[in-house]
Amino acid sequence: MLVQMRHPSQADTVEVASDAYCDALTKKFLTAQLAADRQAAMRVVIDEGVQRGVDPRRIMLDVIRPAQRQIGQLWQDNAISIADEHIATAISQLALAQLYSYAERHANTERRILVACVDGELHDMGARLAADMLDLEGHDVIFLGASVPADSLVARARADRPDLIVLSITMTFHIAALREAVEKLRHALSPAPPIAAGGRALSWCPELKHSLDLAASGEDARALITDVQRYFRK
């Protein structure tokens, strides 16, 4: 999707810098998701977002992330079907791909980060958002996607020798899989790389950061990225 960029005026810049503007974009994006309207969703993030001077990173974190969280809540409340949730998630993934191409990547940090969902965890939207954001921060990110078995994760980590492994867990019933992955990584790799974890399960079980001795954690992509940056500044 090719878009001719225009330079926003000073008035535009002030307007789009406001939280209220991003909230309005979130509502429009969510409406497009629920209507299964991919074109309308792209107009929201590109025409009304990027072209008006909104930082693509901010659209990722302050428009797509909250809209997708509302989609998840609607599904949990049985207000939408699993098919509706899948359509909405696919639209969010398309939007992230479009925004990634517009975002300016920071200088290379020469750090490699492996990002994966634990075995059985099919909700990979948050993990993908975190992977994209960490990549734009200048890290060399390898994103393995949803439901990665612990043994496969170990094999990939052994081959790639990452500086950090980030595991994503949304549902609390996958905590056993998170524990298994952490245990196998630390047992199989010497020295074992630091491990971080993120996802909504961390909001329900915040003690996991300490019980698993995680380098960083966060209940969503924004919190996780902030904690990862704090860890690297040590």
Beta strands, then each sheet from edge to edge (+ up, - down):
strand 1: 112-117
strand 2: 140-143
strand 3: 164-168
strand 4: 195-198
strand 5: 216-218
sheet 1: 2+ 1+ 3+ 4+ 5+
end
